[in-house]
Amino acid sequence: MHDINKVVLVGNQALAPVFIIGSASLSVLGQGAANLVTYANGQTLHRLAQPLNCYYQAIPLAPIEESYQRIYKLLSEVIEQVITEQSLTVEQLALTSLFLGSSSMDIGAVVSQSDQAIWLSKLDRINAYLVKKYGLNDLHFTFSTACTSSSNALIYATRLVRTGEVKTALVIGCEFYNQLTLKGFNSLELLSEQGLHAFSKHRDGMVLGEGVGALLLSNQANDECCLAIMDGYSSCDSYSLTTTEEDGSKISEVIVKSIKLSGITAQNIQLIKAHGTASLASDQAEANALERVFGKKTPALALKPFIGHTLGACGVLELALLVDLVKQDIMPVPDYVQSLDQDVIDKSSKKHNTEASTGHLLTFVSAQQSFKNIDYILANHCGFGGNNAAFVLKNLTAQNTVMSIDKPNAHSKVNLDVDIDVIAQNFVEYDAKLSAKVLRKQVKQLTGFEVRRMDSFTLIALQALHDLFENEQVKSLNLDKNQLGLYGVGDYFSVALLQSLVLSIEEGEDVRPLDFISSVGNSANFYLAKQFNIRGVNLFTGASSEAIERTQKLAKTDLALGIVDYAILVHWQQNEDISQCAVSLFKQKAL
């Protein structure tokens, strides 16, 4: 392959991409995308009998069960494939930082323990296991922002590799079968009875799936490298916990920002790897967003019809599959797309109507299209809790790829050692045994906010931020005129709520829709963003040690790159006696 250890010339700019030098995946397809062609009917559907009679796309290599043994086995298989294929040494692994994104983490393997006040596992338990097993770097991150979890992991891994903070990044997206997720989506009436027909005007919902994707990132390419990551962006849409504005305005803002950060224009994008869950509202909003940015001509590729919606894993998992597809130069198109197109053509020809609708909300890519004619690809993802994320990919196999070594990348010059200026801090503490009902009353009296149905985890942060925003120095900043970023981190998430949901599952009970939505990792961040008008970056991460230092590193990166003007850090901690929340507002100290 041509020499690609150089910057990519984009117009008058030169940006150093971050290279995907290794990848592996497990999904309903098995390993990688080799079996995808046999799934060309858009879905070889698998149906569960228990606990719900519904479609589910499980990994076929291990019988379905909820256990740590299965979780670690599937993760290990994917990671070891990357390690083996790239011949990574012990020394190289020690310089590799883990970035993991998941919506449900290990919740299916958690078992209630009546003799303990907190029996949930800590949010970074999987990370801790993998770091120890493979001798990875002590700097690691766990992202939980619903369906954008691994997309956010990828975006921040890219930035830290590019700026030199991280030598090599192992980015994992994972989602495993669990009854809580299955019953939760069923309670929201989002599951399909026909298959996942993304962007079809006849779609009736999604089919859930599980999977593991792994990407190895470096600022130095190898001979097998076919895709590189330019940049990306994510932010919070505080319109609704479960969906975004149907006009697509919030999604399009994220897409436009990600393209701008990548140093190109919308006209440079030749293929869209769409989110495409087949839910009525989400697909409509995404289609409207894509039309806002690209019009109707840029074709889209959808992978969820083949593997199901793998939730927090989908960003990295679908990108790992895309790597395989680019190498094979295969453009998969679900059969329902081709069948519906032909049906419309037949009907329109009888009516002599040459401008009939295709029956889809957007233009699908043709199976005859070659990746060699595609230079830049946009990957888009949306999630519960209002989290939207997008990133831009450079196709290094494209015939018109232009390389240059004349100009340095601006991002590589960023100094992350610059100190931060902490403007204000606040700390709130409550008795952990205090009921959410009592806490709601207290917080409402103190803040005047509408707090109906909020859980204790959200309430304590709401009060802490209220007090911080009442600080006179903070008021004088006119923060509404600035770009704010919200960076949440905790050792646990919503202990009381999640433990009650686990108990409900163990007892065979149904899950209430609002309880399920409130258990999503970034739901508390959603309420905070909505109440305090935080429109920028919105992350929730898990860390049981060095939580503040790690989260500050993410925030400092965004501050240094000018992505946010001010950062708000929210740090939750809980034990059997005390629930605590510390918040701080800071900016980059002037040089």
TIVEX-39056 format. One record per residue (C-alpha): residue number from 1; x, y, z. Coordinates in nm, 2 decimals. Each point is the difference from the previous one (the first is absolute). Example, Ala and Ser with C-alpha at 12.3 -4.5 7.8 and 13.67 -1.06 7.14 Angstrom:
2
NODE resi     px     py     pz
NODE    1   1.23  -0.45   0.78
NODE    2   0.14   0.34  -0.07
This chain:
591
NODE resi     px     py     pz
NODE    1   0.00   0.00   0.00
NODE    2   0.11   0.36  -0.06
NODE    3   0.19   0.19   0.27
NODE    4  -0.27   0.14   0.23
NODE    5   0.21   0.11   0.30
NODE    6  -0.06   0.36  -0.10
NODE    7  -0.25   0.27   0.04
NODE    8  -0.30   0.01  -0.23
NODE    9  -0.03   0.30  -0.21
NODE   10  -0.35   0.15   0.02
NODE   11  -0.04   0.32  -0.20
NODE   12   0.26   0.24   0.14
NODE   13   0.02  -0.19   0.33
NODE   14   0.19  -0.30   0.11
NODE   15  -0.14  -0.22   0.27
NODE   16   0.17  -0.30   0.15
NODE   17  -0.26  -0.28   0.02
NODE   18   0.01  -0.27   0.26
NODE   19   0.03  -0.34  -0.16
NODE   20  -0.19  -0.32   0.07
NODE   21   0.28  -0.24  -0.01
NODE   22  -0.19  -0.30   0.14
NODE   23  -0.36  -0.11   0.03
NODE   24  -0.21  -0.30   0.10
NODE   25  -0.37  -0.07   0.08
NODE   26  -0.25  -0.24   0.12
NODE   27  -0.37   0.02  -0.08
NODE   28  -0.29  -0.21  -0.13
NODE   29   0.22  -0.03  -0.31
NODE   30   0.27  -0.18   0.20
NODE   31   0.35   0.13  -0.05
NODE   32   0.03   0.31  -0.22
NODE   33  -0.21   0.07  -0.31
NODE   34   0.08  -0.32  -0.19
NODE   35  -0.36  -0.14   0.04
NODE   36  -0.17   0.33  -0.07
NODE   37  -0.06  -0.09  -0.36
NODE   38  -0.21  -0.30   0.11
NODE   39  -0.21   0.24   0.20
NODE   40  -0.09   0.20  -0.31
NODE   41  -0.36  -0.04   0.07
NODE   42   0.05   0.28   0.25
NODE   43  -0.05  -0.23   0.29
NODE   44   0.02  -0.37   0.07
NODE   45  -0.22   0.03   0.30
NODE   46   0.04  -0.19   0.32
NODE   47  -0.28  -0.01   0.25
NODE   48   0.01  -0.04   0.38
NODE   49  -0.26  -0.19   0.19
NODE   50   0.09   0.13   0.34
NODE   51  -0.03   0.24   0.18
NODE   52  -0.17   0.16  -0.30
NODE   53  -0.12  -0.15  -0.32
NODE   54   0.19   0.24  -0.23
NODE   55   0.28   0.03  -0.25
NODE   56   0.35   0.03   0.13
NODE   57   0.34  -0.01  -0.18
NODE   58   0.23  -0.19   0.23
NODE   59   0.36  -0.09  -0.05
NODE   60  -0.01  -0.37  -0.11
NODE   61   0.34  -0.10   0.14
NODE   62  -0.12  -0.02   0.36
NODE   63  -0.34  -0.12   0.13
NODE   64  -0.21   0.29   0.14
NODE   65   0.04   0.04   0.37
NODE   66   0.05   0.29   0.24
NODE   67   0.34  -0.06   0.16
NODE   68   0.34   0.16   0.04
NODE   69   0.16  -0.31  -0.14
NODE   70  -0.18   0.05  -0.34
NODE   71   0.07   0.38   0.01
NODE   72   0.37  -0.05   0.05
NODE   73   0.02  -0.28  -0.24
NODE   74  -0.15   0.20  -0.29
NODE   75   0.21   0.31   0.08
NODE   76   0.32  -0.20   0.03
NODE   77  -0.06  -0.17  -0.34
NODE   78  -0.03   0.33  -0.18
NODE   79   0.29   0.17   0.19
NODE   80   0.23  -0.30  -0.05
NODE   81  -0.07   0.00  -0.37
NODE   82   0.12   0.36  -0.02
NODE   83   0.31  -0.08   0.21
NODE   84   0.09  -0.30  -0.21
NODE   85  -0.05   0.16  -0.34
NODE   86   0.20   0.30   0.10
NODE   87   0.26  -0.20   0.19
NODE   88  -0.01   0.23   0.29
NODE   89   0.27  -0.04   0.26
NODE   90  -0.02   0.03   0.37
NODE   91   0.17   0.34  -0.03
NODE   92  -0.24   0.12  -0.26
NODE   93  -0.30  -0.11   0.20
NODE   94   0.13   0.19   0.30
NODE   95  -0.01   0.32  -0.21
NODE   96  -0.36  -0.08  -0.12
NODE   97  -0.29   0.18   0.17
NODE   98  -0.34  -0.16   0.01
NODE   99  -0.31   0.20  -0.10
NODE  100  -0.32  -0.20   0.05
NODE  101  -0.35   0.10  -0.08
NODE  102  -0.32  -0.19   0.10
NODE  103  -0.36   0.07   0.09
NODE  104  -0.07  -0.28   0.23
NODE  105   0.36  -0.11   0.10
NODE  106  -0.03  -0.31   0.21
NODE  107  -0.35   0.05   0.14
NODE  108  -0.12  -0.34  -0.11
NODE  109   0.26  -0.18   0.21
NODE  110  -0.08   0.20   0.32
NODE  111  -0.18  -0.20   0.27
NODE  112  -0.17   0.15   0.30
NODE  113   0.15  -0.04   0.34
NODE  114  -0.24   0.07   0.29
NODE  115   0.28   0.03   0.26
NODE  116   0.16   0.30  -0.18
NODE  117  -0.12   0.35  -0.05
NODE  118   0.18   0.04  -0.34
NODE  119   0.04  -0.32  -0.21
NODE  120   0.02   0.16  -0.34
NODE  121   0.34  -0.04  -0.16
NODE  122   0.20   0.32  -0.05
NODE  123  -0.03   0.16  -0.35
NODE  124   0.36  -0.07  -0.09
NODE  125   0.00  -0.36   0.11
NODE  126   0.04  -0.14  -0.35
NODE  127   0.28   0.25  -0.07
NODE  128   0.18  -0.10   0.31
NODE  129  -0.02  -0.37  -0.10
NODE  130   0.13   0.06  -0.35
NODE  131   0.28   0.24   0.11
NODE  132   0.13  -0.26   0.24
NODE  133  -0.04  -0.30  -0.23
NODE  134   0.18   0.16  -0.29
NODE  135   0.25   0.23   0.18
NODE  136  -0.15   0.31  -0.16
NODE  137   0.09   0.36   0.10
NODE  138  -0.14   0.12   0.34
NODE  139  -0.17   0.29  -0.19
NODE  140  -0.34  -0.13  -0.11
NODE  141  -0.35   0.13  -0.05
NODE  142  -0.35  -0.15   0.02
NODE  143  -0.27   0.19  -0.20
NODE  144  -0.38  -0.04   0.06
NODE  145  -0.21   0.23  -0.21
NODE  146  -0.27  -0.25  -0.12
NODE  147   0.03  -0.09  -0.37
NODE  148   0.29   0.25  -0.06
NODE  149   0.22  -0.16   0.27
NODE  150   0.26  -0.15  -0.22
NODE  151  -0.02   0.29  -0.25
NODE  152   0.10   0.23   0.28
NODE  153   0.27  -0.24   0.10
NODE  154   0.13   0.01  -0.36
NODE  155  -0.01   0.38  -0.03
NODE  156   0.20   0.06   0.32
NODE  157   0.24  -0.28  -0.07
NODE  158   0.07   0.17  -0.33
NODE  159   0.06   0.33   0.16
NODE  160   0.24  -0.13   0.27
NODE  161   0.20  -0.21  -0.26
NODE  162   0.02   0.30  -0.23
NODE  163   0.12   0.24   0.27
NODE  164   0.26  -0.26   0.13
NODE  165  -0.17  -0.05   0.34
NODE  166  -0.05  -0.36  -0.09
NODE  167   0.25  -0.21  -0.21
NODE  168  -0.24  -0.26  -0.12
NODE  169  -0.38  -0.04   0.08
NODE  170  -0.20  -0.32   0.01
NODE  171  -0.36   0.10  -0.04
NODE  172  -0.27  -0.25   0.09
NODE  173  -0.37   0.02  -0.06
NODE  174  -0.20  -0.28   0.17
NODE  175  -0.35  -0.09   0.08
NODE  176  -0.12  -0.33   0.14
NODE  177  -0.33  -0.18   0.03
NODE  178  -0.19   0.10   0.31
NODE  179  -0.36  -0.02   0.11
NODE  180  -0.01   0.36   0.13
NODE  181   0.08   0.15  -0.34
NODE  182  -0.24  -0.24  -0.18
NODE  183  -0.29   0.07   0.23
NODE  184   0.08   0.37   0.01
NODE  185  -0.02   0.05  -0.38
NODE  186  -0.31  -0.22   0.00
NODE  187  -0.17   0.23   0.26
NODE  188   0.07   0.29  -0.24
NODE  189  -0.17  -0.19  -0.28
NODE  190   0.30   0.04  -0.23
NODE  191   0.05  -0.36  -0.10
NODE  192  -0.08  -0.12  -0.36
NODE  193  -0.22  -0.29  -0.11
NODE  194   0.14  -0.01  -0.35
NODE  195   0.37   0.08   0.02
NODE  196   0.22   0.31   0.02
NODE  197  -0.09   0.19  -0.32
NODE  198   0.19   0.32   0.05
NODE  199  -0.14   0.31  -0.18
NODE  200  -0.27  -0.20  -0.16
NODE  201  -0.34   0.18  -0.01
NODE  202  -0.14  -0.34   0.12
NODE  203   0.24  -0.04   0.30
NODE  204  -0.16  -0.11   0.33
NODE  205   0.29   0.01   0.24
NODE  206   0.33  -0.14   0.09
NODE  207   0.16  -0.35   0.06
NODE  208   0.25   0.00   0.28
NODE  209   0.33  -0.17  -0.02
NODE  210   0.33  -0.06   0.18
NODE  211   0.35   0.04  -0.11
NODE  212   0.36   0.09   0.07
NODE  213   0.22   0.22  -0.22
NODE  214   0.36   0.09   0.04
NODE  215   0.22   0.26  -0.17
NODE  216   0.37   0.07   0.05
NODE  217   0.09   0.37  -0.07
NODE  218   0.34   0.15  -0.06
NODE  219   0.14   0.31  -0.16
NODE  220   0.22  -0.23  -0.21
NODE  221  -0.16  -0.22  -0.27
NODE  222   0.08  -0.35  -0.10
NODE  223  -0.03  -0.18  -0.34
NODE  224  -0.34  -0.13   0.07
NODE  225  -0.15   0.34   0.10
NODE  226  -0.30   0.09  -0.22
NODE  227  -0.19   0.26   0.22
NODE  228   0.11   0.29   0.21
NODE  229  -0.20   0.22   0.24
NODE  230   0.01   0.37  -0.07
NODE  231  -0.20   0.13   0.30
NODE  232  -0.34   0.00   0.15
NODE  233  -0.24   0.18   0.24
NODE  234  -0.28  -0.08   0.24
NODE  235  -0.24   0.21   0.20
NODE  236  -0.32  -0.01   0.19
NODE  237  -0.35   0.06  -0.14
NODE  238  -0.22   0.07   0.30
NODE  239  -0.32  -0.03  -0.20
NODE  240  -0.10  -0.34   0.13
NODE  241   0.15  -0.29   0.19
NODE  242  -0.11  -0.25  -0.26
NODE  243   0.02   0.19  -0.33
NODE  244   0.12   0.31  -0.18
NODE  245  -0.19   0.27  -0.17
NODE  246  -0.16  -0.14  -0.31
NODE  247   0.13   0.28  -0.23
NODE  248   0.35  -0.13   0.05
NODE  249   0.14   0.34   0.10
NODE  250   0.20  -0.13   0.31
NODE  251   0.14  -0.30  -0.19
NODE  252   0.10   0.22  -0.29
NODE  253   0.19   0.24   0.23
NODE  254   0.22  -0.29   0.12
NODE  255   0.06  -0.12  -0.35
NODE  256   0.10   0.35  -0.12
NODE  257   0.23   0.04   0.30
NODE  258   0.17  -0.33  -0.06
NODE  259   0.06   0.08  -0.37
NODE  260   0.14   0.34   0.09
NODE  261   0.24  -0.15   0.26
NODE  262   0.12  -0.24  -0.26
NODE  263   0.10   0.29  -0.23
NODE  264  -0.23  -0.09  -0.29
NODE  265  -0.34   0.10  -0.13
NODE  266  -0.33  -0.19  -0.04
NODE  267   0.07  -0.02  -0.37
NODE  268   0.31  -0.22   0.07
NODE  269  -0.22  -0.27   0.17
NODE  270  -0.09  -0.26  -0.26
NODE  271  -0.15  -0.27   0.23
NODE  272  -0.20   0.01   0.32
NODE  273   0.02  -0.29   0.25
NODE  274  -0.34   0.08   0.16
NODE  275  -0.13  -0.09   0.34
NODE  276  -0.33  -0.15  -0.13
NODE  277  -0.17  -0.17   0.29
NODE  278  -0.34  -0.03  -0.19
NODE  279  -0.19   0.17   0.29
NODE  280  -0.26   0.23  -0.14
NODE  281   0.12   0.32   0.16
NODE  282   0.37  -0.06  -0.01
NODE  283   0.03  -0.09  -0.36
NODE  284  -0.22   0.30  -0.11
NODE  285   0.22   0.24   0.21
NODE  286   0.32  -0.14  -0.14
NODE  287  -0.12   0.00  -0.36
NODE  288  -0.11   0.37   0.05
NODE  289   0.34   0.08   0.15
NODE  290   0.19  -0.16  -0.29
NODE  291  -0.21   0.18  -0.26
NODE  292   0.07   0.33   0.18
NODE  293   0.37  -0.05  -0.03
NODE  294   0.04  -0.20  -0.32
NODE  295  -0.32   0.03  -0.20
NODE  296  -0.14  -0.32  -0.14
NODE  297   0.29  -0.10  -0.23
NODE  298   0.26  -0.14   0.25
NODE  299  -0.07  -0.37   0.03
NODE  300  -0.03  -0.18   0.34
NODE  301   0.12  -0.34   0.13
NODE  302  -0.19  -0.17   0.29
NODE  303   0.15  -0.29   0.18
NODE  304  -0.26  -0.06   0.28
NODE  305  -0.23  -0.19  -0.24
NODE  306   0.27  -0.26  -0.01
NODE  307   0.11  -0.02   0.37
NODE  308  -0.28   0.16   0.20
NODE  309   0.03   0.30   0.22
NODE  310   0.29  -0.06   0.22
NODE  311  -0.05   0.31   0.21
NODE  312   0.31   0.13   0.16
NODE  313   0.22  -0.23  -0.21
NODE  314  -0.12   0.12  -0.34
NODE  315   0.24   0.28  -0.06
NODE  316   0.31  -0.21   0.02
NODE  317  -0.15  -0.33  -0.10
NODE  318  -0.14   0.14  -0.32
NODE  319   0.32   0.18  -0.08
NODE  320   0.19  -0.33   0.05
NODE  321  -0.23  -0.16  -0.25
NODE  322   0.04   0.29  -0.23
NODE  323   0.38  -0.06   0.00
NODE  324  -0.07  -0.35  -0.12
NODE  325  -0.24   0.12  -0.27
NODE  326   0.25   0.26  -0.13
NODE  327   0.27  -0.26  -0.03
NODE  328  -0.23  -0.24  -0.18
NODE  329  -0.16   0.29  -0.20
NODE  330  -0.34  -0.13   0.08
NODE  331  -0.30   0.25   0.03
NODE  332  -0.28  -0.18   0.18
NODE  333  -0.36   0.09  -0.07
NODE  334  -0.28  -0.17   0.19
NODE  335  -0.24  -0.20  -0.21
NODE  336  -0.30   0.20   0.12
NODE  337   0.15   0.31  -0.16
NODE  338   0.04  -0.16  -0.34
NODE  339  -0.34  -0.18   0.01
NODE  340  -0.18   0.32   0.10
NODE  341   0.18   0.20  -0.27
NODE  342  -0.10  -0.26  -0.27
NODE  343  -0.36   0.00   0.13
NODE  344  -0.02   0.38  -0.03
NODE  345   0.15  -0.01  -0.35
NODE  346  -0.25  -0.26  -0.11
NODE  347  -0.29   0.21   0.14
NODE  348   0.13   0.33  -0.13
NODE  349   0.05  -0.15  -0.35
NODE  350  -0.36  -0.10  -0.02
NODE  351  -0.10   0.35   0.10
NODE  352   0.26   0.16  -0.23
NODE  353   0.14   0.19   0.30
NODE  354   0.37   0.03  -0.03
NODE  355   0.04   0.20   0.32
NODE  356  -0.15  -0.25   0.24
NODE  357   0.14  -0.02   0.35
NODE  358   0.24  -0.28   0.07
NODE  359  -0.19  -0.09   0.32
NODE  360   0.30   0.10   0.22
NODE  361   0.07   0.31   0.20
NODE  362   0.34   0.04  -0.16
NODE  363   0.21  -0.12  -0.29
NODE  364   0.17  -0.34   0.06
NODE  365   0.34  -0.07  -0.16
NODE  366   0.00  -0.24  -0.30
NODE  367   0.15  -0.35   0.04
NODE  368   0.21   0.08  -0.31
NODE  369   0.17   0.30   0.16
NODE  370   0.37  -0.05   0.07
NODE  371   0.17   0.13   0.31
NODE  372   0.29   0.09  -0.23
NODE  373  -0.21   0.29  -0.12
NODE  374  -0.08   0.13   0.35
NODE  375   0.24   0.23   0.17
NODE  376  -0.17   0.12   0.32
NODE  377  -0.26  -0.18   0.20
NODE  378  -0.22   0.15   0.28
NODE  379  -0.11  -0.23   0.28
NODE  380  -0.30   0.12   0.20
NODE  381  -0.14  -0.13   0.33
NODE  382  -0.28   0.11   0.23
NODE  383  -0.09  -0.11   0.35
NODE  384  -0.25   0.02   0.29
NODE  385   0.06   0.28   0.23
NODE  386   0.04   0.24  -0.29
NODE  387   0.36  -0.10  -0.08
NODE  388   0.08   0.03  -0.37
NODE  389   0.35  -0.08  -0.15
NODE  390   0.16   0.00  -0.34
NODE  391   0.35  -0.05  -0.14
NODE  392   0.17   0.03  -0.34
NODE  393   0.20  -0.28  -0.16
NODE  394   0.27   0.02  -0.27
NODE  395   0.00  -0.29  -0.24
NODE  396   0.36  -0.08  -0.08
NODE  397  -0.08  -0.24  -0.28
NODE  398  -0.18   0.28  -0.20
NODE  399   0.15   0.06  -0.34
NODE  400   0.01   0.38   0.05
NODE  401   0.17   0.00   0.34
NODE  402   0.26   0.28   0.01
NODE  403   0.28  -0.01   0.26
NODE  404   0.23   0.28   0.10
NODE  405   0.27   0.06   0.26
NODE  406   0.03   0.37  -0.04
NODE  407  -0.22   0.12   0.29
NODE  408  -0.03  -0.11   0.36
NODE  409  -0.34  -0.08   0.16
NODE  410  -0.13   0.27   0.22
NODE  411  -0.12  -0.25   0.26
NODE  412   0.34  -0.15   0.04
NODE  413   0.13   0.33   0.13
NODE  414  -0.25   0.01   0.29
NODE  415   0.16   0.03   0.34
NODE  416  -0.21  -0.19   0.26
NODE  417   0.23   0.07   0.28
NODE  418  -0.14   0.35   0.03
NODE  419  -0.16   0.06   0.35
NODE  420  -0.37   0.05   0.04
NODE  421  -0.16   0.30   0.18
NODE  422  -0.26  -0.13   0.24
NODE  423  -0.27   0.27   0.03
NODE  424  -0.24  -0.16   0.25
NODE  425  -0.05  -0.32   0.18
NODE  426  -0.29  -0.15   0.21
NODE  427  -0.06  -0.32   0.19
NODE  428  -0.33  -0.16   0.12
NODE  429  -0.03  -0.30   0.23
NODE  430  -0.31  -0.20   0.11
NODE  431  -0.07  -0.31   0.20
NODE  432   0.00  -0.29  -0.24
NODE  433  -0.30  -0.15   0.17
NODE  434  -0.22   0.31  -0.07
NODE  435  -0.28  -0.09  -0.24
NODE  436  -0.03   0.16  -0.34
NODE  437  -0.34   0.14   0.10
NODE  438   0.14   0.18   0.30
NODE  439   0.29   0.13  -0.20
NODE  440  -0.22   0.13  -0.27
NODE  441  -0.19   0.21   0.25
NODE  442   0.32   0.14   0.15
NODE  443   0.16   0.08  -0.34
NODE  444  -0.32   0.16  -0.13
NODE  445  -0.01   0.23   0.30
NODE  446   0.36   0.10  -0.04
NODE  447   0.00   0.05  -0.37
NODE  448  -0.35   0.06  -0.11
NODE  449   0.05  -0.25  -0.29
NODE  450  -0.26  -0.25  -0.12
NODE  451   0.15  -0.33   0.12
NODE  452  -0.29  -0.24  -0.04
NODE  453   0.11  -0.36  -0.05
NODE  454   0.37   0.08   0.01
NODE  455   0.22  -0.25   0.19
NODE  456   0.24   0.07   0.28
NODE  457   0.30  -0.01  -0.23
NODE  458  -0.14   0.28  -0.22
NODE  459  -0.14   0.20   0.29
NODE  460   0.33   0.04   0.19
NODE  461   0.18   0.12  -0.31
NODE  462  -0.28   0.24  -0.08
NODE  463   0.03   0.16   0.34
NODE  464   0.38   0.02  -0.02
NODE  465  -0.01   0.17  -0.34
NODE  466  -0.28   0.24   0.11
NODE  467   0.22   0.12   0.29
NODE  468   0.30   0.03  -0.24
NODE  469  -0.20   0.21  -0.25
NODE  470  -0.12   0.23   0.28
NODE  471   0.36   0.10   0.07
NODE  472   0.04   0.37  -0.08
NODE  473   0.32  -0.05  -0.19
NODE  474  -0.17  -0.27  -0.22
NODE  475  -0.29   0.23  -0.06
NODE  476   0.23   0.27  -0.12
NODE  477   0.14  -0.22  -0.28
NODE  478  -0.32   0.00  -0.21
NODE  479   0.05  -0.37  -0.07
NODE  480  -0.30  -0.01  -0.24
NODE  481   0.21   0.18  -0.25
NODE  482   0.28  -0.27   0.02
NODE  483   0.03  -0.36  -0.10
NODE  484  -0.02  -0.22   0.32
NODE  485   0.11  -0.36   0.02
NODE  486  -0.14  -0.24   0.27
NODE  487   0.23  -0.28   0.12
NODE  488  -0.16  -0.24   0.24
NODE  489   0.18  -0.28   0.18
NODE  490  -0.09  -0.25   0.27
NODE  491   0.10  -0.32   0.16
NODE  492  -0.36  -0.12  -0.03
NODE  493  -0.31   0.12  -0.18
NODE  494  -0.34   0.04   0.17
NODE  495   0.05  -0.27   0.25
NODE  496  -0.35  -0.01   0.15
NODE  497  -0.18   0.01  -0.34
NODE  498   0.22  -0.26  -0.17
NODE  499   0.00  -0.24   0.30
NODE  500  -0.38   0.02   0.01
NODE  501  -0.01  -0.08  -0.37
NODE  502   0.23  -0.30   0.04
NODE  503  -0.23  -0.13   0.28
NODE  504  -0.30   0.05  -0.23
NODE  505   0.17  -0.21  -0.27
NODE  506   0.09  -0.27   0.25
NODE  507  -0.36  -0.02   0.11
NODE  508  -0.13  -0.03  -0.35
NODE  509  -0.17   0.34   0.00
NODE  510  -0.04   0.25  -0.28
NODE  511   0.20   0.32  -0.02
NODE  512  -0.17   0.34   0.00
NODE  513   0.10   0.21  -0.30
NODE  514   0.11   0.31   0.20
NODE  515   0.20  -0.21   0.24
NODE  516   0.19  -0.16  -0.28
NODE  517   0.07   0.33  -0.18
NODE  518   0.12   0.15   0.33
NODE  519   0.25  -0.29   0.03
NODE  520   0.19   0.11  -0.31
NODE  521   0.35   0.12   0.08
NODE  522  -0.04   0.36  -0.12
NODE  523  -0.36   0.05   0.12
NODE  524   0.11   0.21   0.30
NODE  525   0.22   0.21  -0.24
NODE  526  -0.31   0.05  -0.22
NODE  527  -0.19   0.16   0.28
NODE  528   0.29   0.22   0.10
NODE  529   0.06   0.11  -0.35
NODE  530  -0.37   0.08  -0.04
NODE  531  -0.03   0.20   0.33
NODE  532   0.32   0.20  -0.05
NODE  533  -0.01   0.04  -0.38
NODE  534   0.32  -0.19  -0.07
NODE  535   0.00  -0.05  -0.37
NODE  536   0.36  -0.13  -0.06
NODE  537   0.19  -0.31   0.08
NODE  538  -0.18  -0.24   0.24
NODE  539   0.19  -0.30   0.13
NODE  540  -0.06  -0.25   0.27
NODE  541   0.29  -0.23   0.10
NODE  542   0.07  -0.26   0.26
NODE  543   0.31   0.01   0.23
NODE  544   0.06  -0.13   0.35
NODE  545   0.35   0.14   0.02
NODE  546   0.16   0.32  -0.13
NODE  547  -0.35   0.10  -0.11
NODE  548   0.06   0.37   0.00
NODE  549   0.34  -0.02  -0.16
NODE  550  -0.12  -0.21  -0.28
NODE  551  -0.31   0.20  -0.07
NODE  552   0.20   0.32   0.01
NODE  553   0.22  -0.14  -0.27
NODE  554  -0.30  -0.03  -0.23
NODE  555  -0.12   0.34   0.09
NODE  556   0.34   0.16  -0.03
NODE  557   0.03  -0.15  -0.35
NODE  558  -0.32   0.16  -0.11
NODE  559   0.10   0.34   0.16
NODE  560   0.34  -0.01  -0.17
NODE  561  -0.16  -0.07  -0.34
NODE  562  -0.26   0.27   0.04
NODE  563  -0.29  -0.24  -0.01
NODE  564  -0.14   0.14   0.33
NODE  565   0.06   0.33   0.18
NODE  566  -0.07  -0.12   0.35
NODE  567  -0.02  -0.35   0.14
NODE  568  -0.23  -0.12   0.28
NODE  569   0.12  -0.31   0.18
NODE  570  -0.26  -0.20   0.21
NODE  571   0.15  -0.27   0.22
NODE  572  -0.23  -0.25   0.18
NODE  573   0.11  -0.23   0.27
NODE  574  -0.20  -0.23   0.22
NODE  575   0.04  -0.26   0.28
NODE  576  -0.25  -0.17   0.23
NODE  577  -0.02   0.31   0.22
NODE  578   0.05   0.31  -0.21
NODE  579  -0.09   0.13  -0.35
NODE  580   0.23   0.29  -0.12
NODE  581   0.02   0.22  -0.30
NODE  582   0.28   0.25  -0.06
NODE  583  -0.02   0.25  -0.29
NODE  584   0.25   0.24  -0.14
NODE  585   0.00   0.26  -0.28
NODE  586   0.34   0.07  -0.17
NODE  587   0.16   0.13  -0.31
NODE  588   0.35  -0.02  -0.15
NODE  589   0.24   0.24   0.17
NODE  590   0.12   0.27  -0.22
NODE  591   0.36  -0.05  -0.12
